[in-house]
Amino acid sequence: MARDRVTIADVAHRAGVSVGTVSAVLNNRPTVRERTRRRVLAAIDELGYQPSPSARALAATQGDGNVFERAIGLIIKEVDNPFYAEVVIGAQEYLAARGYLSFVCTSEGSYEKEGELLKAFRNRFVQGAVIAPILDARADLSHLFMLRRAEYPFVLLEAVQGLPVNVVSVDNVRAAQRAAAYLLQGGHERIVHFAGPPYTQHTRDRILGTEKAFSQSHLRFTDDVIIPAGAHLHDGYEAAMKYFGARRRLRPTGVTCFNDLVAMGVLRALHELGIRVPDEVSVVGFDDIPQAAYLSTPLTTVRVPKREMGERAAALLLAWIEARDKGTAGAPRHIVLEAELVERASTRTW
C-alpha cells in the first residue's frame, strides 16, 4: 500500500513546533533558534518530508534563491470595491518595502471561498494573511478558529466575537453615529439609512450607530429607518429607485449610506427621479473612496483611513510573525483607527 505523503503539519507535530516555525526553517529564516532549527531538520529527515510540487514551484529561485521566500496573502471581500483597493495598496507598499510579495484574492462574500483561499495559503508556504472576514449569520468561521489553533499568523480587518486575534479596524458604530448625527444636527427630521450586505459586521455596526444617533435626538428610531441595500453601485441605485419612486410626499430629507458606492447609486437614482440633491434630499456616504470628491455633486462622507489600515495590518502581521518565531509573541492587539466626517456638496442644513 502506498504511504500517505508527509505534510508540513506532520513535521511540526514530530518536532513539537508550529507549522509556521517549520516554514521558517524551510525558508532559512534567521529568526529561528538554532536548537529549534536542528529539531525541525531532524524531523524532516526522519519523516522523509518533501515539499509538494506546488510548494516547490512557489519557492522556485530566480538567481538569489529567495524569490518566494517571503509572501503574505491578502483576502478582500469585493474585487470591484475601491475601498479594498486602497487597503491593499497600503498593505502592499509596506510589505514590498520589507521584501515581501503579496497575493491578493477575493472571497466575494463567500465564507467557503475564504476558507479555501486560506487553505491554499497554508499549503503553499504563504507565511501569513490579512483577512476581511465574511461574517453573516450563516457563516462557518471554523477555518479562522482552526488557523488560530495552528498558530498560523493572520490579522483581521473586522473583529470576530470570541476569537482573540490581531485586528485593525475603525469604530464603525461611532462613525455611523456621527454621520446620522450630522444630519440630525442640520435640522433633518426624516432620515433613513441604506444598509449594507449581511456578510459583514460593518452592516450591523452602522445600523447600530444610526440607532444611537436617533436615541440622542428627539426622533424615534423604527424599523422603517433601515432600507436594505447592499455594497455596490447597483444596490444603491435599485434600492433608491424602489424606495423614493414610491414616495412622492413626506419622503426623507436625509440619507446615510453603508458606503460610497451605495451613495453614488442613490445619487443616480435621485437624479433620474427628478429629486434634487441637496436641495430636497441630502446624501452621506461612508469610506471616502477617491471618486467621492469628483462627482458632479461631491459626496459628503465618512473618511476611513484605508491605506493606513492596510499598512497597520501588514505591520502588525509581520511583527507577530517575528515575535512568534522568537517565542516572544504576546497577547493579540486590536488597533482602532479614527474615521472623520468630510462635508461636501451633497448635504445641506434645514
Protein Blocks (a to p, Z undefined) as FASTA:
>chain_A
ZZddddfklmmmmnopafklmmmmmnopakbcfklmmmmmmmmmmnopacdfklmmmmpc
ehjopmmmpccddddfblklmklmmmmmmmmmmmmmnopacddddekhpaklmmmmmmmm
mmnopabdcddddfbfklcfklmmmmmmnopacddfbdcehiacddddddfklmmmmmmm
mmmmnopabdcdddddfkbfklmmmmmmmmmmmmmmmbdcdfklpccfbjbfklmmmmmm
mmmmmpmghpafbdcdfblmlmmmmmmmmmmnopacfkloccddehjaaklmmgfbdcdd
ddddfklmmmmmmmmmmmmmmmmmnopaccdddddddddddddfkbccZZ
